[in-house]
Amino acid sequence: MITRKDVEHVAKLAQLELSESEKETLTRQLGDILKFVEKLGELNTDGVEPTYSVVPVSNVMRVDAEKPSLTQEEALSNAPEKDMGFFKIPKIME
């Protein structure tokens, strides 16, 4: 069972500021969710294969193939600024 103290602890971890009414509402809602999950645990799932998707899924990744890449000069050919063989960009952090 979810308690108000549990909700306050999770809110603190998530750095959330909740009003008193929000704490009450979330305590009740999370408790209801846990009751529902417990109810699902009562279902007879004998003979049901475990699955992570209800629709067929196939891998659409391409096969890795080695192929030539750009040379350093080609990669830097259109760079507005370069320095010592690297792209030069404006400093964004101190």
N, CA, C and O atoms as a GROMACS GRO file, in nm:
protein
  376
    1MET      N    1   0.085  -0.120   0.000
    1MET     CA    2   0.000   0.000   0.000
    1MET      C    3   0.089   0.125   0.000
    1MET      O    4   0.187   0.132   0.073
    2ILE      N    5   0.053   0.218  -0.081
    2ILE     CA    6   0.126   0.346  -0.090
    2ILE      C    7   0.078   0.437   0.022
    2ILE      O    8  -0.043   0.454   0.044
    3THR      N    9   0.172   0.496   0.092
    3THR     CA   10   0.137   0.590   0.199
    3THR      C   11   0.172   0.732   0.154
    3THR      O   12   0.242   0.753   0.056
    4ARG      N   13   0.123   0.825   0.227
    4ARG     CA   14   0.153   0.966   0.200
    4ARG      C   15   0.304   0.990   0.212
    4ARG      O   16   0.362   1.068   0.136
    5LYS      N   17   0.366   0.921   0.307
    5LYS     CA   18   0.510   0.934   0.328
    5LYS      C   19   0.586   0.885   0.204
    5LYS      O   20   0.688   0.944   0.167
    6ASP      N   21   0.537   0.777   0.140
    6ASP     CA   22   0.598   0.726   0.016
    6ASP      C   23   0.591   0.831  -0.095
    6ASP      O   24   0.689   0.854  -0.166
    7VAL      N   25   0.476   0.894  -0.108
    7VAL     CA   26   0.457   0.997  -0.211
    7VAL      C   27   0.550   1.115  -0.184
    7VAL      O   28   0.611   1.168  -0.277
    8GLU      N   29   0.561   1.156  -0.059
    8GLU     CA   30   0.650   1.267  -0.024
    8GLU      C   31   0.796   1.231  -0.054
    8GLU      O   32   0.872   1.316  -0.100
    9HIS      N   33   0.834   1.106  -0.027
    9HIS     CA   34   0.971   1.062  -0.052
    9HIS      C   35   1.002   1.064  -0.203
    9HIS      O   36   1.106   1.114  -0.244
   10VAL      N   37   0.912   1.010  -0.283
   10VAL     CA   38   0.932   1.008  -0.429
   10VAL      C   39   0.932   1.150  -0.483
   10VAL      O   40   1.012   1.182  -0.571
   11ALA      N   41   0.846   1.235  -0.433
   11ALA     CA   42   0.842   1.374  -0.478
   11ALA      C   43   0.975   1.443  -0.446
   11ALA      O   44   1.026   1.521  -0.526
   12LYS      N   45   1.029   1.414  -0.330
   12LYS     CA   46   1.158   1.474  -0.292
   12LYS      C   47   1.269   1.424  -0.385
   12LYS      O   48   1.351   1.504  -0.430
   13LEU      N   49   1.271   1.294  -0.415
   13LEU     CA   50   1.372   1.239  -0.506
   13LEU      C   51   1.360   1.301  -0.646
   13LEU      O   52   1.461   1.325  -0.712
   14ALA      N   53   1.236   1.326  -0.690
   14ALA     CA   54   1.213   1.384  -0.822
   14ALA      C   55   1.220   1.536  -0.819
   14ALA      O   56   1.200   1.602  -0.922
   15GLN      N   57   1.247   1.591  -0.702
   15GLN     CA   58   1.255   1.736  -0.683
   15GLN      C   59   1.126   1.805  -0.727
   15GLN      O   60   1.127   1.905  -0.799
   16LEU      N   61   1.014   1.748  -0.682
   16LEU     CA   62   0.882   1.804  -0.710
   16LEU      C   63   0.826   1.867  -0.584
   16LEU      O   64   0.840   1.813  -0.475
   17GLU      N   65   0.763   1.979  -0.601
   17GLU     CA   66   0.691   2.041  -0.490
   17GLU      C   67   0.543   2.012  -0.510
   17GLU      O   68   0.484   2.052  -0.610
   18LEU      N   69   0.484   1.943  -0.414
   18LEU     CA   70   0.343   1.906  -0.424
   18LEU      C   71   0.263   1.976  -0.316
   18LEU      O   72   0.308   1.991  -0.202
   19SER      N   73   0.143   2.018  -0.354
   19SER     CA   74   0.053   2.077  -0.254
   19SER      C   75  -0.007   1.963  -0.172
   19SER      O   76   0.006   1.846  -0.208
   20GLU      N   77  -0.071   1.998  -0.063
   20GLU     CA   78  -0.133   1.897   0.022
   20GLU      C   79  -0.238   1.817  -0.055
   20GLU      O   80  -0.247   1.695  -0.040
   21SER      N   81  -0.318   1.885  -0.137
   21SER     CA   82  -0.422   1.814  -0.213
   21SER      C   83  -0.359   1.722  -0.319
   21SER      O   84  -0.412   1.614  -0.346
   22GLU      N   85  -0.248   1.764  -0.378
   22GLU     CA   86  -0.179   1.679  -0.476
   22GLU      C   87  -0.123   1.554  -0.408
   22GLU      O   88  -0.128   1.445  -0.466
   23LYS      N   89  -0.072   1.570  -0.288
   23LYS     CA   90  -0.019   1.454  -0.214
   23LYS      C   91  -0.131   1.354  -0.186
   23LYS      O   92  -0.113   1.234  -0.202
   24GLU      N   93  -0.246   1.405  -0.145
   24GLU     CA   94  -0.360   1.318  -0.116
   24GLU      C   95  -0.406   1.247  -0.243
   24GLU      O   96  -0.431   1.126  -0.243
   25THR      N   97  -0.418   1.323  -0.352
   25THR     CA   98  -0.464   1.266  -0.480
   25THR      C   99  -0.367   1.159  -0.529
   25THR      O  100  -0.410   1.051  -0.569
   26LEU      N  101  -0.238   1.189  -0.526
   26LEU     CA  102  -0.138   1.092  -0.574
   26LEU      C  103  -0.133   0.968  -0.487
   26LEU      O  104  -0.114   0.857  -0.538
   27THR      N  105  -0.149   0.984  -0.357
   27THR     CA  106  -0.150   0.869  -0.267
   27THR      C  107  -0.264   0.776  -0.304
   27THR      O  108  -0.247   0.654  -0.312
   28ARG      N  109  -0.381   0.834  -0.327
   28ARG     CA  110  -0.499   0.755  -0.363
   28ARG      C  111  -0.480   0.691  -0.501
   28ARG      O  112  -0.506   0.572  -0.517
   29GLN      N  113  -0.436   0.769  -0.601
   29GLN     CA  114  -0.420   0.718  -0.737
   29GLN      C  115  -0.315   0.607  -0.745
   29GLN      O  116  -0.338   0.505  -0.810
   30LEU      N  117  -0.202   0.626  -0.681
   30LEU     CA  118  -0.098   0.524  -0.685
   30LEU      C  119  -0.143   0.397  -0.613
   30LEU      O  120  -0.110   0.286  -0.655
   31GLY      N  121  -0.219   0.413  -0.505
   31GLY     CA  122  -0.275   0.297  -0.436
   31GLY      C  123  -0.370   0.220  -0.526
   31GLY      O  124  -0.368   0.097  -0.529
   32ASP      N  125  -0.454   0.293  -0.602
   32ASP     CA  126  -0.546   0.229  -0.695
   32ASP      C  127  -0.471   0.155  -0.806
   32ASP      O  128  -0.511   0.046  -0.846
   33ILE      N  129  -0.363   0.213  -0.853
   33ILE     CA  130  -0.282   0.148  -0.958
   33ILE      C  131  -0.223   0.018  -0.905
   33ILE      O  132  -0.226  -0.084  -0.974
   34LEU      N  133  -0.169   0.022  -0.784
   34LEU     CA  134  -0.112  -0.101  -0.727
   34LEU      C  135  -0.218  -0.209  -0.706
   34LEU      O  136  -0.190  -0.327  -0.726
   35LYS      N  137  -0.338  -0.169  -0.665
   35LYS     CA  138  -0.447  -0.266  -0.649
   35LYS      C  139  -0.480  -0.331  -0.783
   35LYS      O  140  -0.505  -0.451  -0.789
   36PHE      N  141  -0.480  -0.252  -0.889
   36PHE     CA  142  -0.509  -0.304  -1.022
   36PHE      C  143  -0.400  -0.402  -1.066
   36PHE      O  144  -0.430  -0.507  -1.122
   37VAL      N  145  -0.274  -0.368  -1.042
   37VAL     CA  146  -0.164  -0.456  -1.079
   37VAL      C  147  -0.174  -0.587  -1.001
   37VAL      O  148  -0.149  -0.694  -1.057
   38GLU      N  149  -0.210  -0.581  -0.875
   38GLU     CA  150  -0.229  -0.702  -0.796
   38GLU      C  151  -0.341  -0.787  -0.855
   38GLU      O  152  -0.331  -0.910  -0.859
   39LYS      N  153  -0.447  -0.723  -0.902
   39LYS     CA  154  -0.559  -0.793  -0.963
   39LYS      C  155  -0.513  -0.864  -1.090
   39LYS      O  156  -0.556  -0.976  -1.117
   40LEU      N  157  -0.426  -0.800  -1.168
   40LEU     CA  158  -0.373  -0.864  -1.289
   40LEU      C  159  -0.294  -0.989  -1.254
   40LEU      O  160  -0.292  -1.085  -1.331
   41GLY      N  161  -0.229  -0.989  -1.139
   41GLY     CA  162  -0.153  -1.105  -1.095
   41GLY      C  163  -0.240  -1.226  -1.068
   41GLY      O  164  -0.189  -1.338  -1.063
   42GLU      N  165  -0.369  -1.207  -1.051
   42GLU     CA  166  -0.461  -1.318  -1.026
   42GLU      C  167  -0.502  -1.390  -1.154
   42GLU      O  168  -0.561  -1.498  -1.148
   43LEU      N  169  -0.471  -1.332  -1.269
   43LEU     CA  170  -0.511  -1.394  -1.396
   43LEU      C  171  -0.437  -1.524  -1.420
   43LEU      O  172  -0.320  -1.538  -1.385
   44ASN      N  173  -0.507  -1.619  -1.481
   44ASN     CA  174  -0.446  -1.746  -1.516
   44ASN      C  175  -0.376  -1.728  -1.651
   44ASN      O  176  -0.441  -1.708  -1.754
   45THR      N  177  -0.244  -1.736  -1.649
   45THR     CA  178  -0.167  -1.718  -1.773
   45THR      C  179  -0.101  -1.848  -1.817
   45THR      O  180  -0.007  -1.846  -1.897
   46ASP      N  181  -0.150  -1.961  -1.766
   46ASP     CA  182  -0.096  -2.090  -1.809
   46ASP      C  183  -0.117  -2.106  -1.959
   46ASP      O  184  -0.226  -2.081  -2.010
   47GLY      N  185  -0.014  -2.147  -2.029
   47GLY     CA  186  -0.024  -2.169  -2.173
   47GLY      C  187  -0.006  -2.043  -2.255
   47GLY      O  188  -0.010  -2.049  -2.378
   48VAL      N  189   0.015  -1.930  -2.191
   48VAL     CA  190   0.037  -1.805  -2.264
   48VAL      C  191   0.187  -1.782  -2.272
   48VAL      O  192   0.256  -1.772  -2.170
   49GLU      N  193   0.238  -1.773  -2.396
   49GLU     CA  194   0.381  -1.753  -2.412
   49GLU      C  195   0.420  -1.611  -2.373
   49GLU      O  196   0.349  -1.515  -2.406
   50PRO      N  197   0.532  -1.597  -2.303
   50PRO     CA  198   0.580  -1.462  -2.270
   50PRO      C  199   0.612  -1.385  -2.399
   50PRO      O  200   0.664  -1.443  -2.495
   51THR      N  201   0.580  -1.258  -2.401
   51THR     CA  202   0.606  -1.177  -2.519
   51THR      C  203   0.634  -1.034  -2.478
   51THR      O  204   0.591  -0.990  -2.372
   52TYR      N  205   0.704  -0.963  -2.563
   52TYR     CA  206   0.727  -0.821  -2.538
   52TYR      C  207   0.651  -0.735  -2.638
   52TYR      O  208   0.648  -0.613  -2.626
   53SER      N  209   0.590  -0.799  -2.737
   53SER     CA  210   0.515  -0.725  -2.838
   53SER      C  211   0.401  -0.813  -2.888
   53SER      O  212   0.417  -0.934  -2.902
   54VAL      N  213   0.288  -0.752  -2.914
   54VAL     CA  214   0.174  -0.830  -2.963
   54VAL      C  215   0.170  -0.836  -3.114
   54VAL      O  216   0.088  -0.909  -3.171
   55VAL      N  217   0.256  -0.762  -3.180
   55VAL     CA  218   0.264  -0.767  -3.327
   55VAL      C  219   0.401  -0.823  -3.365
   55VAL      O  220   0.498  -0.803  -3.292
   56PRO      N  221   0.408  -0.892  -3.479
   56PRO     CA  222   0.538  -0.946  -3.519
   56PRO      C  223   0.639  -0.835  -3.544
   56PRO      O  224   0.607  -0.734  -3.607
   57VAL      N  225   0.760  -0.854  -3.495
   57VAL     CA  226   0.865  -0.755  -3.511
   57VAL      C  227   0.984  -0.824  -3.576
   57VAL      O  228   1.022  -0.935  -3.537
   58SER      N  229   1.041  -0.758  -3.676
   58SER     CA  230   1.162  -0.815  -3.737
   58SER      C  231   1.270  -0.709  -3.739
   58SER      O  232   1.241  -0.589  -3.741
   59ASN      N  233   1.393  -0.754  -3.739
   59ASN     CA  234   1.507  -0.663  -3.739
   59ASN      C  235   1.519  -0.597  -3.876
   59ASN      O  236   1.523  -0.665  -3.979
   60VAL      N  237   1.525  -0.465  -3.877
   60VAL     CA  238   1.537  -0.392  -4.004
   60VAL      C  239   1.674  -0.328  -4.018
   60VAL      O  240   1.695  -0.240  -4.101
   61MET      N  241   1.768  -0.373  -3.936
   61MET     CA  242   1.902  -0.319  -3.942
   61MET      C  243   1.975  -0.375  -4.063
   61MET      O  244   1.955  -0.491  -4.101
   62ARG      N  245   2.059  -0.295  -4.123
   62ARG     CA  246   2.138  -0.341  -4.235
   62ARG      C  247   2.260  -0.417  -4.184
   62ARG      O  248   2.301  -0.402  -4.069
   63VAL      N  249   2.316  -0.497  -4.269
   63VAL     CA  250   2.436  -0.570  -4.235
   63VAL      C  251   2.553  -0.472  -4.237
   63VAL      O  252   2.564  -0.391  -4.329
   64ASP      N  253   2.639  -0.480  -4.138
   64ASP     CA  254   2.758  -0.395  -4.136
   64ASP      C  255   2.849  -0.436  -4.251
   64ASP      O  256   2.881  -0.553  -4.268
   65ALA      N  257   2.889  -0.338  -4.327
   65ALA     CA  258   2.981  -0.365  -4.437
   65ALA      C  259   3.093  -0.261  -4.432
   65ALA      O  260   3.067  -0.142  -4.417
   66GLU      N  261   3.213  -0.308  -4.443
   66GLU     CA  262   3.328  -0.218  -4.441
   66GLU      C  263   3.334  -0.145  -4.575
   66GLU      O  264   3.326  -0.208  -4.681
   67LYS      N  265   3.348  -0.014  -4.569
   67LYS     CA  266   3.362   0.063  -4.692
   67LYS      C  267   3.453   0.182  -4.665
   67LYS      O  268   3.469   0.223  -4.550
   68PRO      N  269   3.512   0.237  -4.769
   68PRO     CA  270   3.607   0.346  -4.749
   68PRO      C  271   3.537   0.470  -4.692
   68PRO      O  272   3.420   0.495  -4.719
   69SER      N  273   3.611   0.545  -4.612
   69SER     CA  274   3.557   0.668  -4.555
   69SER      C  275   3.636   0.787  -4.609
   69SER      O  276   3.731   0.770  -4.685
   70LEU      N  277   3.594   0.906  -4.569
   70LEU     CA  278   3.662   1.028  -4.613
   70LEU      C  279   3.801   1.039  -4.552
   70LEU      O  280   3.826   0.994  -4.440
   71THR      N  281   3.889   1.097  -4.626
   71THR     CA  282   4.019   1.129  -4.568
   71THR      C  283   4.001   1.252  -4.480
   71THR      O  284   3.898   1.320  -4.487
   72GLN      N  285   4.100   1.279  -4.398
   72GLN     CA  286   4.091   1.396  -4.312
   72GLN      C  287   4.080   1.523  -4.395
   72GLN      O  288   4.003   1.613  -4.360
   73GLU      N  289   4.153   1.531  -4.503
   73GLU     CA  290   4.148   1.650  -4.590
   73GLU      C  291   4.010   1.666  -4.653
   73GLU      O  292   3.958   1.777  -4.660
   74GLU      N  293   3.950   1.555  -4.699
   74GLU     CA  294   3.816   1.561  -4.758
   74GLU      C  295   3.714   1.606  -4.655
   74GLU      O  296   3.627   1.689  -4.684
   75ALA      N  297   3.723   1.552  -4.534
   75ALA     CA  298   3.628   1.586  -4.428
   75ALA      C  299   3.636   1.734  -4.392
   75ALA      O  300   3.534   1.795  -4.363
   76LEU      N  301   3.755   1.791  -4.395
   76LEU     CA  302   3.776   1.930  -4.356
   76LEU      C  303   3.766   2.027  -4.474
   76LEU      O  304   3.777   2.148  -4.455
   77SER      N  305   3.745   1.976  -4.595
   77SER     CA  306   3.753   2.060  -4.714
   77SER      C  307   3.653   2.176  -4.713
   77SER      O  308   3.686   2.283  -4.764
   78ASN      N  309   3.536   2.160  -4.658
   78ASN     CA  310   3.436   2.268  -4.655
   78ASN      C  311   3.421   2.333  -4.518
   78ASN      O  312   3.330   2.413  -4.497
   79ALA      N  313   3.508   2.300  -4.426
   79ALA     CA  314   3.500   2.358  -4.292
   79ALA      C  315   3.532   2.507  -4.298
   79ALA      O  316   3.633   2.545  -4.357
   80PRO      N  317   3.448   2.591  -4.236
   80PRO     CA  318   3.476   2.734  -4.237
   80PRO      C  319   3.607   2.767  -4.166
   80PRO      O  320   3.680   2.857  -4.208
   81GLU      N  321   3.636   2.693  -4.059
   81GLU     CA  322   3.763   2.713  -3.987
   81GLU      C  323   3.815   2.578  -3.944
   81GLU      O  324   3.739   2.490  -3.904
   82LYS      N  325   3.946   2.561  -3.952
   82LYS     CA  326   4.010   2.439  -3.905
   82LYS      C  327   4.140   2.474  -3.837
   82LYS      O  328   4.199   2.578  -3.864
   83ASP      N  329   4.184   2.386  -3.748
   83ASP     CA  330   4.306   2.411  -3.672
   83ASP      C  331   4.373   2.277  -3.643
   83ASP      O  332   4.312   2.191  -3.580
   84MET      N  333   4.492   2.259  -3.686
   84MET     CA  334   4.573   2.139  -3.660
   84MET      C  335   4.500   2.011  -3.700
   84MET      O  336   4.510   1.910  -3.631
   85GLY      N  337   4.428   2.015  -3.811
   85GLY     CA  338   4.360   1.896  -3.861
   85GLY      C  339   4.226   1.867  -3.797
   85GLY      O  340   4.174   1.757  -3.812
   86PHE      N  341   4.168   1.964  -3.724
   86PHE     CA  342   4.038   1.947  -3.659
   86PHE      C  343   3.945   2.061  -3.698
   86PHE      O  344   3.991   2.167  -3.740
   87PHE      N  345   3.814   2.038  -3.686
   87PHE     CA  346   3.717   2.145  -3.704
   87PHE      C  347   3.736   2.245  -3.591
   87PHE      O  348   3.755   2.204  -3.476
   88LYS      N  349   3.732   2.372  -3.620
   88LYS     CA  350   3.742   2.476  -3.516
   88LYS      C  351   3.604   2.539  -3.504
   88LYS      O  352   3.546   2.586  -3.602
   89ILE      N  353   3.553   2.538  -3.383
   89ILE     CA  354   3.419   2.594  -3.358
   89ILE      C  355   3.430   2.696  -3.246
   89ILE      O  356   3.526   2.695  -3.170
   90PRO      N  357   3.329   2.784  -3.235
   90PRO     CA  358   3.331   2.881  -3.125
   90PRO      C  359   3.322   2.810  -2.990
   90PRO      O  360   3.254   2.708  -2.976
   91LYS      N  361   3.390   2.865  -2.891
   91LYS     CA  362   3.387   2.812  -2.755
   91LYS      C  363   3.247   2.831  -2.697
   91LYS      O  364   3.190   2.940  -2.705
   92ILE      N  365   3.193   2.726  -2.639
   92ILE     CA  366   3.058   2.735  -2.582
   92ILE      C  367   3.059   2.720  -2.430
   92ILE      O  368   2.959   2.751  -2.365
   93MET      N  369   3.168   2.673  -2.373
   93MET     CA  370   3.178   2.656  -2.228
   93MET      C  371   3.309   2.715  -2.178
   93MET      O  372   3.409   2.718  -2.250
   94GLU      N  373   3.307   2.759  -2.056
   94GLU     CA  374   3.429   2.813  -1.995
   94GLU      C  375   3.520   2.702  -1.951
   94GLU      O  376   3.627   2.727  -1.898
   0.00000   0.00000   0.00000
